[in-house]
Amino acid sequence: MDILGATLRICVDDLESAIPFYERLVGGQALRFERGGVQVAALGFFLLMSGPEAELEVLRKVSATIAVSDVDEAHKTLTELGADVIAGPVPTPAGRNLIARHPDGTIYEYVDRRRP
């Protein structure tokens, strides 16, 4: 499994007021999308999320998003190492993802850029 990088997940109250800071910080434009009632802005290594508190409460349990070359390969490796895949793989606006709980209890999202 090739790990390509990690993205920090940040829940914010007001996405529109948070985006300009991060756009200037990373020197680029936000890629915006919505997922499950949550508004998302991807900026460099930051993923800003805003929406209903019930949805954000679930999202806060995921420590980070880890980019991999292939989610299916990540699924195989994670399960072989004793991780519990609790969701996915499923398609997303940017590719595919899965959510896994590592043996130490930490929860991560794994994503690739492969279109289904």
C-alpha positions as CSV (number, residue, x, y, z in Angstrom):
1,M,0.0,0.0,0.0
2,D,1.5,3.4,-1.0
3,I,0.6,6.2,1.3
4,L,0.8,9.5,-0.6
5,G,0.1,12.0,2.1
6,A,-2.4,13.0,4.8
7,T,-5.0,15.7,5.1
8,L,-6.0,17.4,8.3
9,R,-9.8,17.4,8.9
10,I,-11.1,20.7,10.4
11,C,-14.7,21.3,11.5
12,V,-15.7,24.9,11.3
13,D,-18.8,26.9,12.2
14,D,-18.7,29.1,9.1
15,L,-17.1,27.6,6.0
16,E,-17.4,30.8,4.0
17,S,-15.4,32.9,6.6
18,A,-12.8,30.1,7.0
19,I,-12.0,29.5,3.4
20,P,-10.2,32.8,2.6
21,F,-7.6,32.3,5.4
22,Y,-6.8,28.8,4.1
23,E,-6.8,29.9,0.4
24,R,-4.1,32.5,1.3
25,L,-2.3,30.0,3.5
26,V,-1.9,27.4,0.8
27,G,-1.9,29.7,-2.2
28,G,-4.7,28.1,-4.0
29,Q,-8.5,28.0,-4.5
30,A,-10.8,25.7,-2.5
31,L,-12.3,22.7,-4.2
32,R,-15.8,22.7,-2.8
33,F,-18.4,19.9,-2.6
34,E,-21.2,18.6,-0.4
35,R,-21.5,15.2,1.1
36,G,-24.3,14.0,3.4
37,G,-25.5,17.6,4.2
38,V,-22.0,18.7,5.1
39,Q,-20.3,21.4,3.0
40,V,-16.6,20.6,2.3
41,A,-13.7,22.7,1.1
42,A,-10.4,21.0,0.2
43,L,-7.4,23.2,0.3
44,G,-3.9,21.7,0.1
45,F,-3.5,19.4,3.1
46,F,-6.6,20.9,4.8
47,L,-10.2,19.6,4.6
48,L,-12.7,22.1,6.1
49,M,-16.1,20.8,6.9
50,S,-19.3,22.6,8.1
51,G,-22.8,21.4,8.6
52,P,-25.3,20.0,11.0
53,E,-23.8,19.2,14.4
54,A,-25.0,15.6,14.3
55,E,-23.1,15.0,11.1
56,L,-20.0,16.8,12.3
57,E,-20.0,14.8,15.5
58,V,-19.5,11.7,13.4
59,L,-16.8,13.3,11.2
60,R,-14.8,14.5,14.3
61,K,-14.2,10.8,15.2
62,V,-12.0,10.5,12.1
63,S,-8.4,11.6,13.0
64,A,-7.2,12.3,9.5
65,T,-7.6,11.5,5.8
66,I,-4.8,9.4,4.3
67,A,-4.3,9.5,0.5
68,V,-3.3,6.2,-1.0
69,S,-2.7,5.0,-4.5
70,D,-5.5,2.3,-4.4
71,V,-8.2,1.9,-1.8
72,D,-8.7,-1.7,-2.6
73,E,-5.0,-2.4,-1.8
74,A,-5.4,-0.4,1.4
75,H,-8.4,-2.4,2.4
76,K,-6.4,-5.7,1.9
77,T,-3.4,-4.4,3.8
78,L,-5.4,-2.9,6.7
79,T,-7.5,-6.1,7.2
80,E,-4.3,-8.2,7.1
81,L,-2.8,-6.0,9.8
82,G,-5.9,-6.3,12.1
83,A,-7.7,-3.0,11.3
84,D,-11.5,-3.0,11.2
85,V,-12.8,-1.5,8.0
86,I,-16.1,0.1,9.2
87,A,-17.2,1.7,6.0
88,G,-16.4,1.3,2.3
89,P,-14.9,1.3,-0.1
90,V,-17.4,3.7,-1.6
91,P,-17.2,6.3,-4.4
92,T,-16.8,9.9,-3.5
93,P,-16.7,13.1,-5.5
94,A,-12.9,12.8,-5.7
95,G,-12.4,9.0,-6.1
96,R,-13.1,6.2,-3.5
97,N,-12.7,6.0,0.2
98,L,-13.0,3.7,3.2
99,I,-13.0,4.3,7.0
100,A,-10.9,2.0,9.1
101,R,-10.3,1.6,12.9
102,H,-6.7,0.7,13.6
103,P,-6.0,-1.8,16.4
104,D,-5.1,1.1,18.7
105,G,-8.7,2.5,18.3
106,T,-7.8,5.5,16.0
107,I,-10.1,6.0,13.1
108,Y,-8.8,7.1,9.7
109,E,-10.3,7.8,6.3
110,Y,-8.3,6.3,3.3
111,V,-8.9,7.8,-0.1
112,D,-7.7,7.4,-3.7
113,R,-8.3,9.4,-6.8
114,R,-9.6,6.4,-8.8
115,R,-13.0,7.0,-10.4
116,P,-15.4,4.1,-10.1
